[in-house]
Amino acid sequence: MARLFTTSFSFEQQSYTAVVSITECQGTHTVMVYLPDESLHHLLPGGRISFDTMDGHLLNYPHLASAEELLTNVLQAIEAYREKQPLSLRISQL
Protein backbone atom coordinates (compact mmCIF):
# COMPACT_ATOMS: atom_id res chain seq x y z
CA MET A 1 0.00 0.00 0.00
CA ALA A 2 1.22 3.51 -0.76
CA ARG A 3 -0.06 7.00 -0.10
CA LEU A 4 1.08 10.15 -1.86
CA PHE A 5 0.11 13.61 -0.66
CA THR A 6 1.35 17.14 -0.17
CA THR A 7 1.42 18.99 3.12
CA SER A 8 2.38 22.49 4.16
CA PHE A 9 4.81 23.31 6.94
CA SER A 10 6.54 26.37 8.38
CA PHE A 11 10.26 26.85 8.72
CA GLU A 12 12.09 30.02 9.71
CA GLN A 13 8.87 32.04 9.48
CA GLN A 14 8.07 30.95 5.92
CA SER A 15 5.56 28.46 4.56
CA TYR A 16 6.69 25.56 2.37
CA THR A 17 5.20 22.45 0.78
CA ALA A 18 6.45 18.87 1.09
CA VAL A 19 5.53 16.01 -1.23
CA VAL A 20 5.19 12.87 0.89
CA SER A 21 5.00 9.19 -0.05
CA ILE A 22 4.29 6.59 2.61
CA THR A 23 4.61 2.95 1.63
CA GLU A 24 3.84 -0.10 3.73
CA CYS A 25 5.44 -3.49 3.33
CA GLN A 26 5.11 -6.27 5.89
CA GLY A 27 4.09 -3.86 8.65
CA THR A 28 6.97 -1.45 8.06
CA HIS A 29 6.26 2.05 6.80
CA THR A 30 8.80 3.92 4.72
CA VAL A 31 8.36 7.67 4.41
CA MET A 32 9.87 9.54 1.48
CA VAL A 33 9.79 13.33 1.56
CA TYR A 34 10.60 15.70 -1.29
CA LEU A 35 10.99 19.43 -0.67
CA PRO A 36 10.64 21.16 -4.06
CA ASP A 37 11.75 24.58 -2.79
CA GLU A 38 15.43 24.82 -3.71
CA SER A 39 16.10 27.32 -0.92
CA LEU A 40 15.97 24.35 1.50
CA HIS A 41 18.39 22.16 -0.44
CA HIS A 42 21.42 23.52 1.45
CA LEU A 43 20.01 21.72 4.51
CA LEU A 44 18.73 18.71 2.63
CA PRO A 45 20.75 18.18 -0.57
CA GLY A 46 18.49 17.28 -3.46
CA GLY A 47 15.49 18.06 -1.26
CA ARG A 48 14.88 14.36 -0.58
CA ILE A 49 14.94 12.16 2.49
CA SER A 50 13.54 8.75 3.33
CA PHE A 51 13.31 6.84 6.57
CA ASP A 52 11.75 3.77 8.09
CA THR A 53 9.10 4.47 10.75
CA MET A 54 9.77 1.16 12.47
CA ASP A 55 13.17 2.16 13.81
CA GLY A 56 13.38 5.82 12.76
CA HIS A 57 16.68 5.32 10.95
CA LEU A 58 17.26 7.56 8.00
CA LEU A 59 18.04 5.97 4.67
CA ASN A 60 20.69 7.47 2.37
CA TYR A 61 21.41 10.55 4.49
CA PRO A 62 23.16 9.88 7.81
CA HIS A 63 24.32 13.44 8.70
CA LEU A 64 21.26 15.54 9.44
CA ALA A 65 22.10 17.51 12.55
CA SER A 66 21.89 20.81 10.65
CA ALA A 67 18.42 19.93 9.33
CA GLU A 68 16.87 18.75 12.61
CA GLU A 69 14.48 21.72 13.00
CA LEU A 70 13.44 21.49 9.34
CA LEU A 71 12.73 17.76 9.62
CA THR A 72 10.86 18.17 12.90
CA ASN A 73 8.55 20.73 11.28
CA VAL A 74 7.98 18.49 8.24
CA LEU A 75 7.22 15.47 10.46
CA GLN A 76 4.75 17.49 12.53
CA ALA A 77 2.94 18.50 9.32
CA ILE A 78 2.85 14.86 8.15
CA GLU A 79 1.46 13.70 11.50
CA ALA A 80 -1.19 16.43 11.44
CA TYR A 81 -2.20 15.35 7.93
CA ARG A 82 -2.37 11.70 8.99
CA GLU A 83 -4.25 12.43 12.22
CA LYS A 84 -6.99 9.92 11.39
CA GLN A 85 -4.46 7.08 11.07
CA PRO A 86 -1.39 8.25 12.96
CA LEU A 87 1.99 6.71 12.37
CA SER A 88 4.74 6.85 14.91
CA LEU A 89 7.09 9.10 12.96
CA ARG A 90 10.34 9.64 14.77
CA ILE A 91 13.89 10.14 13.74
CA SER A 92 16.58 8.60 15.86
CA GLN A 93 20.28 9.35 15.88
CA LEU A 94 20.15 12.95 14.63
N, CA, C and O of each residue as an XYZ file, in Angstrom:
376
protein
N       0.839     -1.169      0.000
C       0.000      0.000      0.000
C       0.888      1.237      0.000
O       1.937      1.260      0.644
N       0.465      2.253     -0.719
C       1.220      3.512     -0.760
C       0.257      4.689     -0.730
O      -0.857      4.619     -1.249
N       0.706      5.756     -0.118
C      -0.064      7.003     -0.095
C       0.853      8.124     -0.542
O       2.011      8.193     -0.132
N       0.334      8.989     -1.374
C       1.076     10.148     -1.862
C       0.229     11.378     -1.606
O      -0.944     11.422     -1.978
N       0.831     12.389     -0.963
C       0.106     13.611     -0.664
C       1.082     14.769     -0.500
O       2.292     14.568     -0.389
N       0.545     15.967     -0.485
C       1.355     17.145     -0.174
C       0.869     17.699      1.154
O      -0.294     17.539      1.523
N       1.773     18.350      1.862
C       1.417     18.987      3.119
C       2.247     20.252      3.269
O       3.380     20.326      2.794
N       1.681     21.227      3.925
C       2.379     22.490      4.159
C       3.016     22.482      5.538
O       2.509     21.857      6.469
N       4.134     23.187      5.653
C       4.806     23.314      6.941
C       5.507     24.666      6.982
O       5.748     25.290      5.949
N       5.827     25.102      8.190
C       6.536     26.365      8.384
C       7.963     26.091      8.815
O       8.243     25.145      9.552
N       8.857     26.941      8.336
C      10.260     26.846      8.717
C      10.868     28.230      8.583
O      10.785     28.858      7.527
N      11.478     28.700      9.661
C      12.092     30.025      9.705
C      11.129     31.104      9.198
O      11.485     31.937      8.365
N       9.915     31.064      9.720
C       8.866     32.040      9.479
C       8.405     32.112      8.025
O       7.899     33.143      7.581
N       8.579     31.024      7.288
C       8.073     30.947      5.924
C       7.288     29.654      5.772
O       7.515     28.689      6.502
N       6.371     29.641      4.828
C       5.565     28.462      4.561
C       6.113     27.734      3.341
O       6.476     28.354      2.342
N       6.166     26.399      3.438
C       6.686     25.556      2.368
C       5.737     24.380      2.165
O       4.831     24.151      2.966
N       5.960     23.644      1.086
C       5.197     22.446      0.785
C       6.143     21.253      0.686
O       7.244     21.361      0.144
N       5.703     20.127      1.212
C       6.445     18.872      1.092
C       5.575     17.879      0.335
O       4.365     17.808      0.547
N       6.200     17.119     -0.543
C       5.533     16.012     -1.229
C       5.933     14.755     -0.455
O       7.119     14.485     -0.266
N       4.943     13.995     -0.012
C       5.192     12.866      0.889
C       4.638     11.577      0.277
O       3.521     11.546     -0.240
N       5.431     10.535      0.349
C       5.000      9.195     -0.049
C       5.227      8.280      1.145
O       6.322      8.234      1.706
N       4.184      7.555      1.526
C       4.295      6.589      2.615
C       3.924      5.223      2.046
O       2.813      5.022      1.555
N       4.862      4.296      2.119
C       4.609      2.945      1.633
C       4.651      1.973      2.806
O       5.366      2.183      3.786
N       3.874      0.918      2.684
C       3.841     -0.103      3.730
C       4.177     -1.451      3.112
O       3.631     -1.832      2.077
N       5.074     -2.154      3.758
C       5.444     -3.491      3.326
C       5.725     -4.335      4.562
O       6.649     -4.037      5.319
N       4.960     -5.352      4.765
C       5.111     -6.268      5.891
C       5.129     -5.536      7.232
O       5.945     -5.839      8.103
N       4.222     -4.571      7.389
C       4.090     -3.861      8.650
C       5.073     -2.726      8.868
O       4.988     -2.023      9.875
N       5.992     -2.537      7.955
C       6.966     -1.454      8.063
C       6.569     -0.330      7.117
O       6.276     -0.571      5.946
N       6.561      0.887      7.622
C       6.259      2.049      6.803
C       7.558      2.755      6.433
O       8.428      2.964      7.278
N       7.675      3.117      5.166
C       8.798      3.923      4.716
C       8.238      5.255      4.245
O       7.315      5.300      3.432
N       8.801      6.329      4.758
C       8.358      7.673      4.413
C       9.419      8.301      3.528
O      10.600      8.326      3.872
N       8.981      8.807      2.382
C       9.871      9.543      1.481
C       9.326     10.956      1.362
O       8.145     11.156      1.080
N      10.194     11.932      1.578
C       9.793     13.327      1.555
C      10.619     14.045      0.499
O      11.836     13.874      0.416
N       9.935     14.852     -0.306
C      10.602     15.703     -1.288
C      10.204     17.138     -1.005
O       9.019     17.455     -0.899
N      11.205     18.008     -0.882
C      10.986     19.434     -0.674
C      11.341     20.147     -1.974
O      12.523     20.316     -2.274
N      10.345     20.569     -2.750
C      10.636     21.156     -4.056
C      11.288     22.533     -3.997
O      11.904     22.955     -4.975
N      11.168     23.239     -2.884
C      11.747     24.578     -2.787
C      13.268     24.485     -2.662
O      13.783     24.002     -1.653
N      13.975     24.942     -3.674
C      15.434     24.823     -3.712
C      16.141     25.609     -2.619
O      17.312     25.349     -2.340
N      15.464     26.558     -1.998
C      16.101     27.321     -0.921
C      16.363     26.450      0.316
O      17.114     26.851      1.206
N      15.750     25.265      0.376
C      15.967     24.346      1.495
C      17.009     23.283      1.194
O      17.383     22.512      2.078
N      17.477     23.234     -0.033
C      18.391     22.163     -0.438
C      19.780     22.275      0.183
O      20.538     21.305      0.157
N      20.134     23.434      0.741
C      21.419     23.519      1.447
C      21.376     22.725      2.754
O      22.413     22.293      3.257
N      20.174     22.537      3.298
C      20.007     21.724      4.508
C      19.740     20.264      4.171
O      20.111     19.361      4.921
N      19.106     20.052      3.059
C      18.726     18.715      2.627
C      19.068     18.585      1.143
O      18.211     18.802      0.287
N      20.309     18.235      0.840
C      20.748     18.182     -0.566
C      19.810     17.350     -1.441
O      19.448     16.222     -1.106
N      19.432     17.941     -2.565
C      18.493     17.282     -3.462
C      17.052     17.400     -3.016
O      16.139     17.052     -3.765
N      16.833     17.892     -1.786
C      15.485     18.063     -1.264
C      14.770     16.775     -0.924
O      13.551     16.776     -0.754
N      15.503     15.668     -0.821
C      14.881     14.363     -0.579
C      15.437     13.698      0.681
O      16.611     13.831      1.026
N      14.535     12.976      1.350
C      14.942     12.164      2.490
C      13.960     11.003      2.605
O      12.784     11.141      2.271
N      14.441      9.878      3.072
C      13.544      8.755      3.330
C      13.972      8.084      4.624
O      15.152      8.073      4.974
N      13.002      7.529      5.323
C      13.306      6.837      6.569
C      12.237      5.807      6.851
O      11.123      5.866      6.329
N      12.603      4.879      7.678
C      11.750      3.773      8.093
C      11.105      4.153      9.419
O      11.809      4.513     10.363
N       9.781      4.080      9.506
C       9.104      4.467     10.750
C       9.213      3.413     11.830
O       8.899      3.686     12.988
N       9.648      2.222     11.479
C       9.768      1.158     12.475
C      10.897      1.469     13.453
O      10.727      1.335     14.665
N      12.038      1.881     12.931
C      13.170      2.160     13.810
C      13.624      3.616     13.745
O      14.502      4.021     14.507
N      13.040      4.405     12.848
C      13.379      5.818     12.757
C      14.709      6.102     12.095
O      15.134      7.257     12.058
N      15.382      5.087     11.569
C      16.677      5.322     10.949
C      16.508      5.912      9.559
O      15.682      5.464      8.764
N      17.296      6.906      9.297
C      17.261      7.565      8.003
C      17.969      6.717      6.966
O      18.971      6.066      7.261
N      17.451      6.728      5.768
C      18.039      5.975      4.675
C      18.729      6.953      3.730
O      18.123      7.949      3.333
N      19.950      6.698      3.370
C      20.691      7.471      2.371
C      21.079      8.884      2.804
O      21.455      9.690      1.953
N      21.004      9.209      4.064
C      21.412     10.545      4.494
C      21.710     10.542      5.988
O      20.869     10.969      6.779
N      22.879     10.074      6.389
C      23.159      9.876      7.809
C      23.511     11.139      8.604
O      23.472     11.091      9.834
N      23.848     12.254      7.972
C      24.324     13.441      8.696
C      23.302     14.566      8.601
O      23.377     15.413      7.711
N      22.343     14.568      9.530
C      21.260     15.536      9.440
C      21.169     16.509     10.602
O      20.131     17.149     10.773
N      22.183     16.642     11.385
C      22.100     17.514     12.554
C      21.706     18.938     12.177
O      20.956     19.581     12.911
N      22.195     19.437     11.054
C      21.890     20.811     10.653
C      20.456     20.963     10.156
O      19.960     22.085     10.049
N      19.786     19.866      9.854
C      18.419     19.926      9.334
C      17.388     19.452     10.358
O      16.234     19.215     10.001
N      17.779     19.311     11.604
C      16.873     18.754     12.612
C      15.588     19.568     12.755
O      14.501     18.990     12.781
N      15.686     20.893     12.847
C      14.485     21.720     12.996
C      13.587     21.609     11.763
O      12.367     21.500     11.885
N      14.190     21.636     10.587
C      13.438     21.489      9.342
C      12.673     20.169      9.336
O      11.473     20.145      9.062
N      13.365     19.077      9.637
C      12.729     17.761      9.618
C      11.649     17.628     10.683
O      10.617     17.001     10.443
N      11.873     18.202     11.841
C      10.861     18.172     12.897
C       9.589     18.857     12.422
O       8.491     18.346     12.646
N       9.722     20.004     11.770
C       8.552     20.733     11.278
C       7.827     19.942     10.183
O       6.596     19.911     10.150
N       8.585     19.309      9.295
C       7.984     18.489      8.241
C       7.240     17.304      8.859
O       6.112     17.009      8.464
N       7.856     16.630      9.816
C       7.216     15.472     10.456
C       5.945     15.865     11.205
O       4.965     15.120     11.201
N       5.958     17.023     11.843
C       4.748     17.486     12.528
C       3.627     17.729     11.528
O       2.469     17.424     11.815
N       3.955     18.273     10.358
C       2.945     18.498      9.321
C       2.404     17.171      8.788
O       1.206     17.044      8.538
N       3.284     16.184      8.614
C       2.848     14.864      8.148
C       1.931     14.226      9.180
O       0.889     13.675      8.822
N       2.299     14.292     10.445
C       1.465     13.703     11.501
C       0.112     14.389     11.575
O      -0.906     13.724     11.770
N       0.082     15.710     11.423
C      -1.190     16.430     11.441
C      -2.067     15.990     10.268
O      -3.279     15.833     10.418
N      -1.461     15.794      9.120
C      -2.196     15.347      7.933
C      -2.761     13.940      8.149
O      -3.879     13.639      7.732
N      -1.990     13.105      8.790
C      -2.370     11.704      8.993
C      -3.090     11.478     10.324
O      -3.126     10.352     10.820
N      -3.652     12.512     10.893
C      -4.253     12.432     12.222
C      -5.266     11.294     12.365
O      -5.382     10.708     13.441
N      -5.986     10.981     11.317
C      -6.987      9.919     11.395
C      -6.364      8.539     11.541
O      -6.950      7.657     12.167
N      -5.185      8.346     10.972
C      -4.465      7.080     11.073
C      -3.009      7.398     11.400
O      -2.138      7.285     10.538
N      -2.746      7.793     12.638
C      -1.386      8.254     12.964
C      -0.334      7.149     12.843
O      -0.574      5.981     13.152
N       0.804      7.564     12.393
C       1.990      6.713     12.372
C       2.934      7.241     13.435
O       2.920      8.433     13.743
N       3.727      6.395     13.980
C       4.741      6.853     14.914
C       5.953      7.294     14.098
O       6.821      6.482     13.775
N       6.007      8.568     13.770
C       7.093      9.099     12.960
C       8.124      9.718     13.886
O       7.873     10.736     14.531
N       9.264      9.102     13.938
C      10.337      9.640     14.771
C      11.653      9.415     14.059
O      11.811      8.471     13.285
N      12.564     10.274     14.329
C      13.888     10.137     13.740
C      14.857      9.931     14.882
O      14.941     10.755     15.793
N      15.579      8.848     14.834
C      16.581      8.597     15.857
C      17.956      8.920     15.318
O      18.158      8.980     14.106
N      18.882      9.124     16.200
C      20.283      9.354     15.880
C      20.519     10.579     15.006
O      21.274     10.518     14.036
N      19.870     11.698     15.351
C      20.152     12.948     14.631
C      21.444     13.518     15.113
O      21.869     14.571     14.637
